[in-house]
Amino acid sequence: MLKQLIQHRWICFVQGGLTLLLGIGVLSLRPLMEDRLMGTFVTAVVLLSTGFVLVTAGLLDLAIAVDVTAQQRKIRTAMVWWLAGVIGLGIGLIALLAPTITMRLLAVVAAAHALLVATFNLAMLPSIDRHPLQRNLLSVSSLICVIFAVLLVVGALGTAAMATRAVGFYALYFGLRLMFMGGQLATGRHLTVAAS
């Protein structure tokens, strides 16, 4: 997956930028969600924006999956991209089309995403060769994702404001993480992948 990510590093900037904007929007609009008059409208805008970002990210992942599958002619190699694309597209469409979705449910979905990211990070650790700093960064990133998963679940079990705040901060973290990763890949400071 790391070789494919290096080849398609632009996706880090696109998805990171969209996620970062989403986090800023969620956190800046959160106070308006508590207003009785504007609350429902702002919540709908936040949920629709989240759905749009997820659908866009899913479609980008699916485009890369098709490209990787066509180039390597091995679906197994591109399976991570297919999986991420289908999950992102599915959850995005649910956020756009489901009338009963709430910020609490979105926080639970974000918690599942954080655990999935932590799992992918840990799965990539063995492929990093001779780079203890990058291994440590990936390990710390996994730990941060697990902490965010716990905070998102706590937010989902609490109030809608807690869930909104947790989703906003996770979107900020994840967007910054993707932008940082894209910068590392673009400047040639990418990780050396062990031959497998």
Phi, psi and omega in degrees: 000326183295321178297320179292323179293321177297317180293325183248045185295338179301334181294331178297318181290318181293307181293322179296316179297316179296318181291321177297315176298322178298314180300316178298317179296316181297315182290326180282331179271349183305317179299328179289338181291339181277345178290136182294322183283311185270343188306312181294318180295313181295320177299317178297320179296317180296316181294320177294320178296318178297315178299318178298314180297318180294319178296316179298314179297319178297317179295321177297316178297321178293323177297319178292323178299317178296317180297313181295318179296318180292321182286317185261347180055030177228113180292328181300321179295325183266006186301324180297319179293318178299314182298311179298320180295314181294317180295313180298315179296316181297312181292323177297317178294323177296317179297326180281325190255339183279122182284345185255010180288142181233170177294329178295316178294322177297324177295322177294317178297319178295324177296318177297320177298316180299319178292324177294319177296317178299320178295315178297320178300313181294327178291332180279342183306315181295339183275354181271122186251128172058032179227080183297327179297313179294324176298317180294319177298319179293322177294316179296320178299320177297317179296317179298320178296321178294319177298316177297322178301317179296315180297323178293321178293318177299318177297319179294326179280342179271225182268169177296327178294320178295318180296318180297315179298316180296317178297317180298314180292324177293320178297319176299312180299312184293321177297315177297322179298315179294319179296318178298315180297318177298320177296319178296318181289324183287328182273001179084009178268032183283167183282145174277127184266133178293143178293130180231000000 
